Amino acid sequence: MIEVKCVTKKYGKITALKDFSFSLESGDIVGFIGPNGAGKSTMMKIMTGCLAPTEGSVTVNGFDIIDDPIKAKKNIGYLPEKPPLYPRFTVSEYLNTIFDIKQLKVNRKERIGEVIELTGLSGVAKRRIGNLSNGYCQRVGLAQAILSYPPFLVLDEPTSGLDPAQKRDMLMLVKKLSKTGGIILSSHILSEIDSVCNKILMINKGSLVSFGDKDELGLKKNDDRQKLALKYVVSGERTAVLGALSGLSGICDIAADEKEGTTECIITVYEDIREKIFMRLSQNKLPILTCFVMSTDLENAFLNMTCDKAKVNKNGRKRGDTA
Amino acid sequence: MKAIFRKEIKSYFLSIQGYIFIGVFLLIAGYYFVAYNLMGENAEIGNMLDNTIVSFVFLIPILTMRLFADEKHMKTSTVYMSAPLKTWQIVIGKYLAACVVFTAAVLLTLFSGIAVMAEGVQTGGELFTVYVGYLLIGYCFISVGMFVSAVTESQLAAAIISFGVCFILYLADWLGTAASGRVFEFLVDILGVASHFDKFLSGVLDVTDVGYFISFAALFVTFTTVKTESERYK
C-alpha cells in the first residue's frame, strides 16, 4: 500500500500541496484529476521520491520514501509527464540500461522481451528512441516504468500525445497491469479516467477535494453545490407531472418525456428531496412506477468540486463552455 | 553505481562528445610531442604533458557539461531520481565515467612517453610519477566541471562556467605571483592546482600533493552530491 500522510509541499512562499492524504492499495486504479497547476505532478514526484515533501510522509509497503528510499523505490514504477528517454539509445539499449539501474535480479533477456512484447514495442526494439513517434516514446516510457513489475505504478498523463487508437491500447494495458498491483494515473481527459479507474482522487489548488470509489463520488455531499440526478417514471401526463412538481423547493432542473401514458423525468436536485416529491405526486394522484438515483457523471462532479460556485450554472457547466 | 557508469560511458560514445574530447586532446598532445620532443630533441615527456594542461581548461568542460545539466534539461533525471540508488552512487558513477574517458585519452599518449623513455633520460618510475600527477590534475578539473554541471540546466552555461573556473584554477599561481601578499599566497596554495604538479614533473611522488589532489576532487564530488540531493528539496 502507498500511504500519503498529511503531505505539504512549498516552493518558497508558494504552497503547491496542502495537508494531502490518501492511500493506494493493490488492485486499485486511482484516477488523479484536477485543473492545471493543481499539484498533480508535484504529488506524483513526491510519491516516487523525486521530490521531498516539506511536511508529511509517503510510505510504500511500509518503507518511507525519504528515510528508506531504496526499499520504497523498488516497489514503484514511475512514468513522468515527459517520458525520461535517451534519444541516442535504441529501445533495447535503453531498457537494458534501466534494467541495470533498477538492479533487477531476474533473467535480463526474458524480462526485457516480456515487457517489449507487453508494450507492443517488438517492431521498434532495435530503433533509436530519437527516431520514434510520440506514441512509441510513450510506450517506451511505460516499458521502463513496468520493467521491474513493481506493485505500484505512478503514471502522469500516460495518454498525452497519443492518437485515439493508441490511447485505447494504453488504457487497455493499464487495466491489464492493475491485476498485479495498484495504479495511480493522472489525466485531463475525464472519460479516460471514467473508463479505467475504480477510484477517483480529486485535487484543487493543492488540496484534496475528494477521494473514493468512482460510484460514490457523485453521491458524496461536498457542499451545497453538490447536485443529485433522480430518475422517475410516473403514470400520468407530462403536463400533470410538471404541474405537480412546480414550485417545489430544492429542484434545479427537470427534463420530462411522455410515452404511452407514462412520463419519464430526470429531476436534478440540490438535496435529496425524494420524500417531498413522493408526497406531491401522490397528492396529485400520479403513481410513481420507478424511482432511482442516477450517479452524477464524473465531469459534473469534477466541475462541482473544483470550480467556484459562481462559475457553475444550472447544468453544471462552467460559463463559456460550449460542450 | 555500475549502471550509471555504464550508461554514461555509452552516452559519451553514442554522442560526438567522447570522440571530440579524445580527438582534440590527442591532436594537441601530438603537436607538443612533435614540437618539444621530436623537433626540439627533448627526451622528457613532462614538458609535453605540462604544456597540454592548458588544454584541460577548454576540453574538460566538453566532457563534463552534459553530466547533470543535460539530464535536467531533458527531464531524464527522473530515471535516477526515482531509481533505487543513493545519490552518491549516481554522482560517483558519472564522475568515474568522465575520469575513464579522460584516462583513456591520456593513456593513448603513453606511446610517446615510452618512445621518449627509450632515449634513457627518464626512468620508468619517473614516467609513472609524471603520468600520475597529470591524471590527478585532470580528475580535479573533472570534479569541478561536474559540480558546475549540477548547478545549471544548460549545457552551454555549464561549459562556459566550467571554462572560467578551470581557467582561474590553472592561472591561480600566476595571479598570486602578480598580486602577491599573504592572502593571495594562501589562495594560491589552495586553488593553484597546476602548481602542485611541479614535483611530479621532477619525478617526485609527494604524498602531500597526492593528498591535495584527492581532497580537492573529493570536495567537489561531495558538493555535487549535496547539490543533487538538494534538488529533491527545492
Interface residues (C-beta under 8 A of the other chain):
Chain A: Y11 K45 T48 G49 C50 L51 A52 P69 I70 K71 K73 K74 I76 Y78 P80 K82 P84 L85 Y86 R88 F89 E93 T97 I98 D100 I101 K102 Q103 Q144
Chain B: K2 A3 I4 R6 K7 K10 S11 L14 S15 M74 K75 T76 S77 T78 V79 Y80 M81 S82 A83 P84 L85 K86 R232 Y233 K234
